[in-house]
Amino acid sequence: MNKKEHLDISRNIQKYGFHMVRISPEAEHYGRYFVYSIGLFESLGHPEIMVFLYNKDTALELINLVANEVISGGRIDLNTPDDRFSSVPVIFKEIDKSNFEEYLGIGVDYYNGTEFNCYQMFWPDIDGVYPWDSKYDGNYDVVDQPLLFQKNYDEGIF
C-alpha cells in the first residue's frame, strides 16, 4: 500500500468512522463480490465486518448498516442469529487470522499486520440453515460464502 492509499483510508475513517474495501468478482476471488470495513477496530476497538454477496450495492449497503450500528454504540454478537440488518437472520463469525492475507490484504497492509479482528456475516439457505451445517443446501445459496472462520480455509480455486 502506498502513502496515498493509506492516507485515503485514514481520511475516510476520520470522516465516516470507517472505510470500505470492495473486491469484485473479476479479482482473484472468482464469482463473488465482497466488501469489508477498515477502521472500526482502529477507532472503536470493534472488529471489522466482511460480507460476500453477488450484488455489490447490497454488500455496500450492509457494511454501511452494520458499521453505523457499531458507530452508534451497538455491538455484534458472534454465533447468534441477528435480524437487525436483513429480512432473514444473519450470523457473524470471527474470521481466523490464517485467512487474513488472502481475503483481507488491504486491511493487513493498513494495520501493518494481523493485529486486528474481523467478523464475517453469513446468510442462511431458504430453509434457514447456515453453510457450516451438514443440512445446508448450497443449491439455494444466495452467495458462495467461504467459511473463513476455519483455520487455513482453502476452496481449491486459487
Backbone bond lengths (Angstrom), bond angles and torsions (degrees), N, CA, C in turn:
res aa  C-N    CA-C-N  psi(-1)  N-CA   C-N-CA  omega(-1)  CA-C   N-CA-C  phi
1 M - - - 1.453 - - 1.524 107.99 -
2 N 1.322 115.53 129.83 1.460 118.38 178.92 1.532 110.55 -85.67
3 K 1.310 116.23 173.13 1.466 121.09 -176.05 1.532 112.36 -62.87
4 K 1.335 116.69 -38.05 1.463 119.97 -179.88 1.531 110.79 -64.45
5 E 1.325 117.38 -44.68 1.468 120.66 178.77 1.529 110.76 -61.67
6 H 1.326 116.08 -42.79 1.469 120.56 178.57 1.527 110.30 -62.52
7 L 1.334 115.86 -42.69 1.463 120.82 179.13 1.532 111.54 -64.85
8 D 1.335 117.37 -41.36 1.470 120.95 177.81 1.528 111.03 -60.31
9 I 1.324 117.09 -43.73 1.469 120.97 178.53 1.526 109.55 -63.76
10 S 1.320 116.60 -45.79 1.470 120.82 179.74 1.524 111.90 -60.04
11 R 1.323 116.89 -40.20 1.476 120.70 178.70 1.533 110.91 -63.77
12 N 1.329 116.52 -43.69 1.467 119.33 178.20 1.526 111.43 -63.02
13 I 1.316 116.74 -38.64 1.468 120.44 178.18 1.526 109.64 -63.77
14 Q 1.333 117.37 -43.67 1.466 120.64 178.16 1.521 111.78 -64.22
15 K 1.330 116.80 -41.47 1.457 121.11 -175.71 1.530 112.94 -77.71
16 Y 1.350 117.33 -43.58 1.467 121.52 -172.11 1.527 114.33 -113.18
17 G 1.329 116.80 -11.73 1.459 120.47 -176.90 1.516 113.22 93.95
18 F 1.329 116.91 -10.01 1.463 121.49 178.26 1.530 108.92 -167.15
19 H 1.305 114.78 168.99 1.462 123.50 176.39 1.528 106.69 -125.75
20 M 1.340 117.57 147.38 1.463 120.56 177.50 1.525 110.85 -109.98
21 V 1.325 114.62 131.98 1.460 121.57 174.33 1.518 107.29 -103.86
22 R 1.326 116.49 127.94 1.462 122.01 -179.65 1.520 109.03 -113.41
23 I 1.319 116.49 128.08 1.463 121.40 176.34 1.524 107.04 -117.02
24 S 1.311 116.60 123.11 1.466 120.77 -175.91 1.523 111.21 -91.25
25 P 1.332 116.96 161.04 1.461 120.73 178.46 1.523 113.04 -59.48
26 E 1.317 117.37 -23.84 1.459 120.56 179.33 1.531 111.59 -72.05
27 A 1.317 116.53 -16.56 1.461 120.23 178.61 1.531 108.55 -76.32
28 E 1.306 117.23 -162.32 1.466 120.83 -172.74 1.525 115.09 -70.33
29 H 1.315 119.35 -17.00 1.473 121.64 -176.48 1.531 108.80 -99.15
30 Y 1.282 115.60 85.20 1.463 124.08 -170.59 1.517 113.36 -54.52
31 G 1.348 114.70 136.74 1.443 121.12 168.32 1.508 116.86 76.60
32 R 1.303 118.45 5.93 1.456 118.43 179.83 1.523 109.84 -144.59
33 Y 1.291 113.49 149.45 1.457 122.03 176.22 1.513 105.61 -106.43
34 F 1.316 117.86 133.94 1.452 117.84 173.77 1.510 111.42 -138.74
35 V 1.303 112.81 155.40 1.455 121.68 -176.26 1.523 107.39 -135.32
36 Y 1.323 116.05 142.51 1.459 119.62 171.89 1.523 110.48 -143.60
37 S 1.306 114.11 158.82 1.463 120.63 -178.91 1.523 110.53 -91.50
38 I 1.304 114.68 155.54 1.468 123.19 166.48 1.518 105.06 -133.36
39 G 1.309 117.29 131.10 1.457 121.06 175.02 1.509 114.99 122.22
40 L 1.324 118.48 -24.85 1.466 119.63 178.44 1.529 110.43 -62.88
41 F 1.317 115.79 -38.76 1.463 119.92 179.61 1.532 110.31 -69.15
42 E 1.317 115.73 -43.45 1.467 120.62 -178.91 1.526 111.80 -64.44
43 S 1.326 117.25 -47.00 1.462 120.17 -172.48 1.530 113.97 -89.18
44 L 1.337 117.69 -27.97 1.468 119.83 -174.74 1.527 114.32 -124.76
45 G 1.321 116.89 -5.98 1.463 119.35 -176.21 1.522 112.39 72.64
46 H 1.331 116.93 14.13 1.465 121.81 -179.78 1.522 108.96 -99.23
47 P 1.327 118.35 142.34 1.468 119.47 177.02 1.527 112.58 -57.28
48 E 1.313 114.97 150.05 1.454 121.14 173.61 1.532 108.31 -66.71
49 I 1.321 116.99 166.57 1.459 122.93 -177.36 1.528 108.89 -124.38
50 M 1.338 116.47 138.16 1.466 122.45 177.74 1.523 109.63 -130.60
51 V 1.342 115.93 143.74 1.460 120.84 175.92 1.531 109.05 -142.21
52 F 1.331 115.81 141.13 1.464 123.50 174.88 1.519 108.30 -108.52
53 L 1.328 116.92 129.18 1.463 122.45 176.91 1.521 109.30 -151.81
54 Y 1.318 116.59 160.44 1.457 120.55 174.12 1.517 111.37 -81.48
55 N 1.312 118.09 -21.69 1.458 122.55 -177.54 1.521 110.05 -104.74
56 K 1.336 116.69 113.50 1.461 120.12 -175.06 1.525 112.43 -65.31
57 D 1.336 117.66 -36.51 1.463 119.33 -179.00 1.524 111.18 -64.55
58 T 1.318 116.63 -40.71 1.466 120.43 177.72 1.520 110.51 -66.48
59 A 1.322 116.81 -40.55 1.463 120.31 178.34 1.529 110.79 -60.63
60 L 1.322 116.38 -45.60 1.465 120.67 178.85 1.528 111.02 -63.35
61 E 1.324 116.46 -42.48 1.456 120.98 179.26 1.533 111.34 -62.06
62 L 1.317 116.28 -41.57 1.470 119.66 -179.66 1.527 112.07 -65.63
63 I 1.322 116.66 -43.35 1.466 119.00 177.78 1.527 109.38 -61.32
64 N 1.327 117.19 -41.72 1.465 120.64 176.68 1.521 111.49 -59.70
65 L 1.330 117.02 -47.03 1.471 120.75 179.66 1.524 111.85 -59.12
66 V 1.323 115.77 -49.70 1.469 119.65 -177.45 1.523 110.38 -66.35
67 A 1.330 117.32 -45.79 1.467 120.34 -179.32 1.525 111.11 -61.29
68 N 1.314 117.36 -42.69 1.467 119.59 179.42 1.522 111.87 -67.94
69 E 1.313 117.56 -32.36 1.469 120.61 173.48 1.524 110.34 -62.22
70 V 1.313 116.54 -43.87 1.467 121.67 179.08 1.530 110.27 -66.29
71 I 1.322 117.02 -44.56 1.470 121.28 179.51 1.528 110.40 -61.12
72 S 1.333 117.01 -33.71 1.471 121.97 179.14 1.530 113.07 -79.41
73 G 1.318 117.07 2.32 1.459 120.53 176.85 1.512 114.93 105.36
74 G 1.330 117.62 -3.80 1.457 120.46 177.91 1.519 111.19 -74.11
75 R 1.292 115.74 156.61 1.469 121.15 177.27 1.519 108.98 -121.77
76 I 1.300 114.87 154.89 1.455 122.16 177.09 1.520 107.97 -104.07
77 D 1.320 116.03 123.84 1.463 120.92 177.02 1.520 109.10 -92.69
78 L 1.320 116.30 136.60 1.448 121.64 178.40 1.523 111.15 -79.57
79 N 1.329 115.33 149.44 1.464 123.12 170.95 1.519 114.60 60.16
80 T 1.326 116.78 23.16 1.460 122.02 -178.20 1.527 109.16 -128.70
81 P 1.328 118.72 127.68 1.464 119.09 177.36 1.532 111.21 -56.26
82 D 1.321 115.20 134.36 1.464 122.15 -175.47 1.526 108.20 -132.09
83 D 1.328 117.04 120.12 1.466 120.08 -177.77 1.529 113.36 -107.02
84 R 1.327 117.55 19.05 1.461 120.43 179.69 1.527 113.69 -74.04
85 F 1.322 117.82 -19.79 1.455 120.10 -169.38 1.525 114.71 -116.93
86 S 1.311 117.17 -4.56 1.455 120.43 -174.47 1.522 110.11 -157.28
87 S 1.319 115.78 165.04 1.466 120.24 177.18 1.528 111.73 -73.83
88 V 1.320 117.34 -15.81 1.468 121.75 173.41 1.520 107.57 -116.46
89 P 1.330 117.55 147.26 1.463 118.32 179.87 1.529 111.48 -69.65
90 V 1.303 115.24 131.09 1.463 121.88 175.75 1.529 108.04 -100.43
91 I 1.311 115.39 161.19 1.457 120.63 175.75 1.523 107.59 -126.81
92 F 1.315 115.86 136.33 1.463 121.70 176.47 1.516 109.09 -101.23
93 K 1.330 115.22 137.69 1.462 121.72 174.44 1.521 107.85 -131.49
94 E 1.327 115.16 146.88 1.460 119.51 -179.46 1.523 110.73 -77.85
95 I 1.322 115.49 129.87 1.460 121.43 179.74 1.523 109.44 -73.21
96 D 1.330 115.66 132.42 1.466 120.77 177.44 1.529 109.03 -69.65
97 K 1.318 116.36 137.35 1.464 121.39 -176.03 1.529 112.73 -61.52
98 S 1.334 117.64 -21.11 1.467 119.98 177.67 1.530 111.73 -65.04
99 N 1.311 117.75 -15.21 1.469 122.37 -179.80 1.534 113.38 -102.29
100 F 1.311 117.33 -0.88 1.463 120.25 -175.60 1.527 113.01 -63.01
101 E 1.326 117.94 -47.92 1.471 120.13 -176.63 1.527 111.20 -57.86
102 E 1.330 116.87 -42.56 1.461 121.55 -176.61 1.523 113.17 -70.78
103 Y 1.332 117.19 -39.18 1.459 120.75 -171.39 1.531 114.36 -111.15
104 L 1.310 118.05 -22.53 1.470 121.39 -176.02 1.530 111.25 -122.47
105 G 1.317 115.67 36.98 1.465 120.67 -172.97 1.513 114.99 -56.43
106 I 1.318 118.10 -41.90 1.468 120.17 -179.84 1.524 109.83 -67.85
107 G 1.334 116.91 -37.90 1.463 120.47 175.46 1.519 111.69 -64.15
108 V 1.321 116.73 -41.11 1.474 121.43 177.56 1.526 109.63 -61.88
109 D 1.333 116.92 -43.16 1.467 120.11 177.37 1.524 110.92 -63.71
110 Y 1.327 117.05 -45.07 1.463 120.53 -177.96 1.526 111.09 -61.83
111 Y 1.331 116.67 -45.78 1.466 121.32 -178.08 1.530 112.99 -84.74
112 N 1.318 116.79 1.17 1.473 121.55 -178.30 1.522 112.18 56.64
113 G 1.311 116.55 43.05 1.460 121.17 178.13 1.512 111.03 138.91
114 T 1.309 115.25 -166.59 1.468 121.23 -174.50 1.529 112.69 -105.67
115 E 1.303 117.14 25.81 1.472 120.24 -179.49 1.528 111.14 -85.66
116 F 1.308 115.37 50.18 1.460 122.73 172.66 1.523 106.34 -147.45
117 N 1.304 117.18 170.66 1.463 121.52 -179.88 1.521 108.87 -121.05
118 C 1.341 115.46 159.04 1.455 120.56 177.96 1.522 109.11 -147.76
119 Y 1.325 115.47 137.88 1.463 122.37 176.52 1.527 109.10 -105.06
120 Q 1.323 115.71 139.33 1.461 121.43 174.71 1.519 109.06 -103.71
121 M 1.335 115.83 133.66 1.461 122.19 177.96 1.535 108.46 -90.01
122 F 1.349 115.87 129.30 1.463 121.44 179.63 1.515 111.90 -115.21
123 W 1.334 115.18 146.45 1.460 124.69 178.05 1.521 109.42 -106.37
124 P 1.325 117.26 144.70 1.469 119.45 173.85 1.536 110.59 -84.98
125 D 1.347 115.70 166.08 1.462 119.42 170.99 1.533 108.74 -77.66
126 I 1.316 118.47 -174.60 1.469 120.24 -175.48 1.522 113.05 -67.05
127 D 1.340 116.52 -15.62 1.463 120.36 177.37 1.528 112.33 -95.10
128 G 1.335 116.96 4.81 1.458 120.85 178.92 1.520 113.69 81.40
129 V 1.333 117.33 18.73 1.460 122.27 -178.85 1.527 108.47 -101.42
130 Y 1.332 116.94 138.80 1.459 121.95 -175.71 1.528 111.16 -94.51
131 P 1.337 117.82 158.54 1.465 122.11 -170.60 1.530 116.45 -57.79
132 W 1.299 120.09 -22.90 1.462 121.74 -178.53 1.533 112.76 -86.75
133 D 1.313 116.83 -6.40 1.470 121.20 -179.33 1.534 109.40 -86.54
134 S 1.328 117.28 140.57 1.467 121.22 -178.97 1.526 112.54 -63.28
135 K 1.321 118.59 -20.78 1.468 122.26 179.61 1.531 112.59 -88.68
136 Y 1.291 116.75 1.83 1.459 121.34 -178.86 1.522 110.51 -63.94
137 D 1.321 116.80 134.78 1.453 122.37 179.56 1.520 109.21 -108.20
138 G 1.311 116.52 96.71 1.458 121.87 -178.23 1.515 114.11 -65.02
139 N 1.337 117.85 -15.26 1.465 120.26 178.16 1.523 111.61 -65.32
140 Y 1.316 116.83 -23.13 1.457 120.66 -178.67 1.524 111.09 -111.24
141 D 1.299 115.14 20.81 1.456 120.88 -178.13 1.517 110.33 -67.09
142 V 1.334 116.56 137.23 1.464 120.51 176.29 1.523 110.92 -77.78
143 V 1.310 116.56 -17.86 1.461 121.84 178.73 1.524 108.38 -167.83
144 D 1.315 115.44 151.98 1.456 120.55 174.46 1.531 106.87 -74.98
145 Q 1.323 116.83 111.28 1.466 121.70 -173.59 1.525 110.41 -110.66
146 P 1.317 117.58 105.09 1.462 118.80 177.15 1.525 110.25 -65.82
147 L 1.303 116.66 144.29 1.471 121.90 -177.54 1.523 109.14 -90.23
148 L 1.314 115.50 75.07 1.466 121.10 -172.65 1.519 113.42 -73.80
149 F 1.324 118.36 -4.77 1.460 119.84 173.08 1.527 110.24 -75.81
150 Q 1.336 117.08 -14.48 1.459 121.13 177.58 1.521 109.59 -81.18
151 K 1.305 116.01 139.28 1.460 121.17 179.89 1.529 109.65 -64.31
152 N 1.330 115.93 133.60 1.464 123.33 177.77 1.525 112.10 51.09
153 Y 1.325 116.90 46.97 1.457 121.33 179.40 1.527 109.51 -56.76
154 D 1.320 115.49 133.03 1.467 120.12 179.17 1.509 109.00 -144.83
155 E 1.330 116.34 118.32 1.458 121.45 179.19 1.524 111.93 -85.79
156 G 1.310 116.24 -12.43 1.454 119.04 -177.66 1.526 113.43 79.95
157 I 1.330 119.24 17.06 1.462 120.14 179.55 1.530 112.53 -110.32
158 F 1.297 117.66 -3.65 1.474 118.84 -178.26 1.499 110.79 -98.73
